Amino acid sequence: MNTVDVHDLADRLTKAVTERTAIDPLTDDVTDLDLETGYAVQRVLRDQAGPRVGWKLGVTSRAKQAQVGVSDPVCGFLPGAGALDLGEPLRTGELIQPRAEPEIVFILGRDLAGAHVTAADVLSATSGLAVGIEILDSRFRDYRFTMADVVADNTSAARFVVGTPVPPAGIDVRLVGVLLEKNGELVATASGAASLGHPAAAVAWLVRRLAASGEGLAAGEVVLSGGLTAATPVVAGDVVAVTIDRLGTVELACSS
C-alpha cells in the first residue's frame, strides 16, 4: 500500500474481533504505518464503538519503553461495551487470546483538560481510586506487533472490571503494594510506581496527549493508569484476583 487507508486497516481489526481470529501485524503489509497513523486508525474504531466510558494507558513502564524504543506511553479508549460488572464472569470464548493485568483506576470527579496538566492536577480532579483488572486481547497473532500496530489496535483493549472506589486523600499511589493472583497462586507483585513512576503522572500525560486534538477527560470517566505487572494469560475456569493496598481486592472468574 502506497497510501495508508485507515478505514481499511480498522476494518481488518474489526473483522478479527468479529471472527475471533488473530491476524498478522498491519505493519507486515503497511511498512509506512507510524504511530500517528496508528492513532488515526484507532480514532476510526473509536467512532464506530459506541459510548465511551474512559481511557487506558499502555507501555507506562520505563523499562518497557526502553525495551521497545519509545519515550512515552501509548493510550486507548474504553468503550462501555467492554466494561464488566463486579461478579460478572469474563467470557473467554468471546475473545482471541486474553491476558489479565492489574491496574490502579482513577475516577474523575470533574472535567480535566489542557496541555500543561500535571500529576497534582490529576489528583485534585480525582474523586476516587479503585482496583482494576484489565483484560488485554491483541488482535495480532502471538502478541507480535510494533508500537504503531498496538496503537491502531486500541492498545489491545478488550474488557475491564473496576472495584469500589475509595477517596484518594491520604493515599500515596506510588507506594501501594500490588498482588496479582491466579487460581490462588501468586503470579506477580509490583508497586504503584511501576506506572511511569507515579500513576497520576501517567494520567497527566494522557490529558496532555488528548489536548493536542482538543479533547480531555470528562467527569465520571475512568482511566486505567497502566498495567503494573506483566499480563498473565487466562482461560475458562481460571480465577484472577488483584489486591492493592488501601484500595481493596477484585476477583474475576473466567468462563467459556
Steps between C-alpha positions, in 0.01 A plus 500: 500500500647834397238703685380384840124444499410530868144379442625185329736429789222561752282257306770234525510537876122500532482182293756335727285583802179382334651175378713453814798426284847649543658672202852597394623845608383783276861605457574174321313651206512872575864584555433873536251463787629734769375579849283796399338299221439228755308754708302595188396135459409489868287811457299324227439210740401746773247668273346159431505367857204672664504683834839542665539466878867581533857456388796271553876529494759253379878469503523705820804311629827685435675166453241392245530832316875451472449143383268599214676825415241761598518785749130544576206277590222423255128538558169353396130541571259295711163433336210435731456160337833390650401561862433201724295535816632375833424129518441470125720233340737557215375299204826389347322348201423852380871581479807384310791478746403676826750607763436671835697776668453712815420870480456800727183668375431873525139621504471864395295727722515791258603575145873525443668631186801698388848480360671567834312272739716347774469200730389736777217626277394141435488418871300816566245403234471137615196406706597137553767236457423135442650161429463398138558191290552561133458219249724546200424320176740587222352442158850415378623143499714408803501862621754585229474866400676835469393801706310636199313169475401493865383862494285426194362199688386729784790381716356146511195615700227241548331488843549657842352490849525776760463452874325726748671841502654644815580868567854585388587719800800370690588224251842517336435291190873478427552286808198270509582131465337298223436124492385308192371148571361230273319196638626581849865517397706818507596596145667840543552793734562867436452848641306792363825662391524238222277731294725784380637550852158623616162391357372858515790605279386245244148645507643852467689386188169372360330835560782684324484253211124553464546878513687485169174399331280733704376228736522427870363287780139539609355474849396142568745344256737228619865478408700178520839648584717219359572135563709453814630151423543284194161381373414136574307278254158379616267221386156376600506376858765745622436747780713815506530721808670838539567652840635853544583647840242752623281438192375145556466179298319413177443146373411396147383152412549377144236294321482356150 
